Amino acid sequence: MNRKNLHLVTGILTGIVFISALLDSDAGTLFGSIWLFRGAFLLISVASLLSYFKIKKSEKDVQ
């Protein structure tokens, strides 16, 4: 699996985890705050998807 696809899969999976954490009504805690957990997965998801689109754009510009 190349790096572009890895970023896409990581972004989608962490996005799903983030959404499921938002919908979880009985959320546990991580280091005292569930928002730390949610924020981390949101940050990972956004960073991975931005990396994917950046790589995709650079491949498109080369062609």
N, C-alpha and C positions, 0 to 999 in steps of 0.2 A: 504494500500500500504506500503510495507516494505521500509526500508531505501535505500537498493540497487536500487530498481526500481525508487525511488524518485530521486536519484542522476542521473540515466540514463535519465529520462524524463527532468529533469532540464538542464542537459548538452545538450540534443538535442534541446530543445526549445530556450535556450540562444544562441546556435550555429546558429539557424535559424534567430534569431533577429540580431545577429552580421553580418551574410552574407547579410541580407536584408538592414542593415544600410550601408554596403559597396557599395551595388548596387544602393542606393538611390542617385540620381543625385542632388536633391534639398533638401539636409539634413538641418534640423534646428540645433540650437545650444543648448548645455547643459552646463551651467556655462562658456560660452564663447568658448567652443571647442567641436566639435562633436567627436573628437578623444578621449576625456575623456569618453563619452558614449560608443563608440566602444570598447575601452580598458577595460572598466568595464565588458561589456558583454562577451568579449573574456576571461577575467580572470575567471569569474564565470563559463563559459562553460568548460574551461580546468580543473579547480579545481573539478567540479562536475564529469566530465568523469574520471579523475584520481582517485577520491574517489570510483567511481563505479568499476573500474578495480581492485583497491586495495582490496575492499570487496569481489569481485568475486574470486580473487586469494586466499585470506585467506580461503574462503569457500571450494575451491578446495583442498587446502593443508590439511584441517581437514579431509576430506573424504579419 
